Amino acid sequence: MTRGKPPIIPEAEKTLTGVYADPVPQALILTAIVISFGLQSFAIVLLKRVHALVQTDDLNQLNTPDTSI
């Protein structure tokens, strides 16, 4: 059983006829994958930069205000 054909209009016809696959959900899923990869990459770089500047990954030390100023 075929769920849907690719949304390609044959040369002899002017419109799509019958059941065809909708490409929009596939495009949205690929967009979500790309956005989540970019966000994950940004978070990793941000955490590495914070660790390089502060020299710790302890959240209690990161949350305390710097009183030396």
Long-range contacts (C-beta under 8 A, 24 or more apart in sequence): none
